[in-house]
Structures are given as structure tokens and as C-alpha cells.
Amino acid sequence: MGDSVMRDFGAAAPYLRKSDRERLEAQTRAFDMKKECFVTDPDEEYVKASIISRDGDKVTAETAKGTVKMLLITNNPYDYGFISQGETTVASINDADELMATDVRRD
């Protein structure tokens, strides 16, 4: 659906779909994951932020609303050797892999 078809929607068109030019710019713009990230926001779900500094697992990022300090946490359950079953759920792996990772006996 091009810009000519979206004109039929009148004033609501910009809220339904971005123009062809805006979509092309968004697709060709490079995303540098070492300098940019998305952070949670209480008003909106996620907002774009620029990384200011990084100190080990701690990251400081600047959003349009201000500075945000974050702690990076991995989704890999093998990094957490002392978590017992039932206390953690990792969305990125299936139940069988999670059960194998959390039921390993640690002596």
C-alpha cells in the first residue's frame, strides 16, 4: 500500500502507516549496538537510548527524558550455577533445556 492509497484515509493516514520515504529511511539507517539500545519506560514500553558509558556489567544510557543506569544480565541459565529449580524462568530456552540446566547437581 503506497502513499497514494494512504491518502484515502485522510488525517488518520500518518497514524496507520509511515510514508514510503520514512520507511525507506528507517530501513537503511544503521543501528550501532555498541552505541544505541532500547530501555524500558513507565509511560511507553521501550524508548531508544544512546550509551554514554560502560563499566563492566553497568551501562549508563541517555534517553530523551534523561539518564538511565542499567545492569546487564544474561539469559544463559548456565551462568547461574546456584539457582534451584522453580526460582527462575528463562524465556529464551525451552522447558526441557531449562530443566536440564537447573537440575544439574552441584557438589
C-alpha positions in Angstrom: 0.0 0.0 0.0 1.7 3.1 -1.2 1.4 6.8 -0.3 -1.3 7.3 -3.0 -3.6 4.7 -1.4 -3.0 6.0 2.1 -4.3 9.5 1.1 -7.8 8.0 1.2 -7.6 7.7 5.0 -7.1 11.5 5.3 -5.9 12.8 8.6 -5.6 9.3 10.1 -3.0 8.1 7.5 0.2 9.1 9.4 -1.0 7.1 12.4 -1.8 4.0 10.3 1.4 3.7 8.3 4.6 5.7 7.8 5.2 7.2 4.3 7.3 5.4 1.8 10.2 7.9 2.4 10.1 7.4 6.2 10.0 3.6 5.8 13.0 3.7 3.4 15.0 5.9 5.8 14.2 3.6 8.7 15.3 0.5 6.8 18.6 2.0 5.5 19.7 3.7 8.8 22.4 1.7 10.5 21.9 0.6 14.1 25.1 0.6 16.1 24.5 -1.8 19.0 27.6 -0.6 20.8 26.3 3.0 21.0 22.5 2.6 20.9 20.0 0.5 22.9 16.4 0.4 24.0 15.4 0.8 27.6 12.1 0.3 29.5 10.0 3.3 30.2 7.0 3.6 32.6 5.0 5.7 30.1 6.0 4.0 26.9 7.0 0.4 26.8 10.5 0.9 25.4 12.4 4.1 24.3 15.6 4.5 22.3 18.7 5.5 24.2 22.3 6.3 23.4 25.0 4.6 25.5 27.2 7.1 27.4 29.5 4.9 29.4 30.1 1.2 30.1 31.8 -0.2 33.1 31.8 -4.0 33.2 28.1 -5.0 33.5 27.0 -1.5 34.3 25.7 0.7 31.5 24.7 4.4 31.6 22.4 5.5 28.7 20.8 8.8 27.8 17.2 9.0 26.6 15.1 11.9 25.6 13.8 12.0 29.2 17.1 11.8 31.0 19.9 9.4 32.1 19.3 5.7 32.9 21.6 3.4 34.7 21.3 -0.3 33.9 22.9 -3.6 34.9 23.3 -6.1 32.1 22.0 -9.6 32.9 22.5 -12.7 30.7 19.7 -15.0 29.7 22.0 -18.0 29.8 21.0 -20.2 32.7 24.4 -21.9 32.7 25.9 -18.6 34.0 23.8 -19.1 37.2 25.0 -22.3 38.8 23.4 -21.9 42.2 19.8 -21.2 41.2 17.4 -24.0 42.2 14.6 -25.2 40.0 11.4 -23.1 40.3 13.2 -19.9 41.2 14.0 -18.8 37.6 12.4 -18.8 34.2 14.3 -18.0 31.1 12.1 -17.1 28.2 14.8 -17.7 25.5 15.1 -21.5 26.1 12.5 -24.3 26.1 11.4 -26.2 29.2 13.5 -29.3 28.6 16.7 -27.3 28.3 15.8 -25.2 31.3 15.1 -28.4 33.3 18.5 -29.9 32.3 20.3 -26.6 33.2 18.7 -26.2 36.6 18.7 -29.8 37.7 22.4 -30.4 37.4 23.8 -31.4 40.8 26.4 -29.1 42.1 28.9 -30.7 44.6 
